[in-house]
């Protein structure tokens, strides 16, 4: 089977996917190690038997609805390569707005006081894509003099393992192995990545049910919590995407049980006042809530005591994030 024949095979067998050609190309890039240009230039090259077997198996997985990102174990977010597994949500482009708003908030604090050392919390961190993207941007964008501290918090220890691995890949002097995500995470399991300390910043990983195990306060809290209504969460997962219900369903009690609500706000109703309690004076909360309940969430911000509450819109002009100041 040549690369071109593989492309044709993929497109013909992934008709149920909204992007069969793109899915096929990404899978071939992953399996062959070729970029998009060389995949085209070498379209008449023959796949090895191992490559062919892996490609056909990947196509069969994709036909069930299993996401390409979980098959390859990788997803680009904010220009960075993140490892992902079914233990975490796949980073979405719309969530990049959360990073941009956080960077703006931090820049305001640096501008007001260049010597400040802001404390940042990424609550419900999942893969760590939001918090780690913030840290990477600050440390590689000509702002090395800025110092800060970052806590990455999640209720799921498996999610935190993924976040730790991403941190080790993005910030360790010796990058973790590139390739199969499960093997990479296992290879990093014994690495000392519970805490990172650099000359300009530090970050820490904390397993906690919201702020249950967090005693201190922050200057900035960013969070992409579960906010999809319960019934819609179940419906979304029927397509075989295999993303964790825990990271989608916003209608849960503090014990993770169904709250018998259908607005996606049960967890957020607990989270917003906890964020207010764990923010320093003039601290900022930025929360992704999506079009499902941004307006209701903004009212919860106001009821908790937040000032200058506003809703930010994503690239598709959909309500995406709510911002408030303590």
Helices and strands as residue ranges (DSSP letters): H 3-13, H 20-32, H 36-41, H 49-63, H 68-72, E 74-77, E 80-83, G 93-95, H 96-112, E 117-123, H 129-140, E 147-154, H 157-171, H 181-188, E 195-197, E 201-207, E 218-223, H 230-236, G 237-239, G 245-247, H 266-277, E 279-288, H 290-304, E 307-313, E 319-325
